Amino acid sequence: MTDLPPATDQTKQQPKRLDPEQVAGSCTGFDEIAIERAFGRELTDLGESTRALRALLFVVHRRDGMSDPDAYRSAMSLTLDELMGHFEQPDGDDVAAQIEAVIEGKA
């Protein structure tokens, strides 16, 4: 009898990575208010920092049914690597360019 590797569970798939530009473009006024309350600034004022991506992940968590405090805690407790794992990486993995594009609304 041949030893076979364990069967993989085909139902377990990597979650789809988020496109930060799409998430930012889909923000409603209510999302903007929630970001400002949670982060103390508007999304456009978060600058070229990972806080802008954390704010977008916060919005996604809210849409998935988390309360604002839980969504904030979840987004803020991630390491940088974990945070970036939620988002599509631009060509060349240029994180600063990705954040700048989100802030400036560049497509």
N, C-alpha and C positions, 0 to 999 in steps of 0.2 A: 504494500500500500504506500502511495506517495504522500509525503507531507505537503499539504496545500496551505498557502497563506490564508488567514481568516478572511471570510467574506466581508466585503465592505458594505456599509449601509448606504445604499444609493439615495436614500431620502435626506441624508445629511449633506447639505451643499453649503459652500461658502456663501455667506450673505452678500448680496449685490453691493458693491461699493457705491457710495453716494457721489454724485457730481455736485460739487459745491456751488457751481454757477446755477444749476437747476434748482437746488434748494433755496439759494438766495433769491432767485427770480420768482419763486413760488410763495415767498413770505407775504402774509397778509398784514394789514394794519394791526390786527390783534397779536400776531407773531412779533411785530416790531415793538409793541408795547411790552410784551412779555420779556423780550430780550433786554429792553432798557431797564425794566424793573429788576431782572435777575443780575445783569452785568453792570448796571450803573451807567451805561452809555448806549447810544444807538449803534447798530451794526456797522454803519459807515464810519463811526468814530473809534472803532476798536483798532484801527490801523493795521499795519502789516505784522500781525501777531497770530499766534495759534488761538488766541481768544476768539477771533472771528470764526474759526472753524469749530471751536467749542460751542459758540453761540448757535451755529447752524445745526450741530448735532443736538443741542438742547431743543431746538424747534422740532426736529425729527422725533425725539423722544416724547415731546408733548403730543405730537400727532399720533403717536403709538399708544397714547393713553396714560402716560406718566403725569403725575402732578408736577407743577412747576418746581417745587423744592427738590423732588426726586430727580427730575430731568436735569436740573442744574448740578446736583451732587454727582449724578452719573457722568455727565460731560466733564466736570472738573476733576473727577477722581482718576481719570485715565492718564496713563503715561503718554508721552509724546508719540511713541511708537504705536501704542494702542489707538490713539486718536487718529493718526495718519492712516492706520489700517482700515478705518471706516470710509475713507475717501479715495476716489480715483486719483492716481498719480499722474501729473502731467508728463509730457515727454521730458526725459532727462531727470525726472524726480526732483525738480526744482521747487521746493516747498515755498520759498519766498515768492516765486512767480505765481504759484497757485493762490496763495493768500492775497497777494496784490490784485489778482484778477477778480477774486470774490469781492473785495472791497470796492474796486473801481467799476464793477459790473461789466468787465470786458468779456466778450464771448470768445 
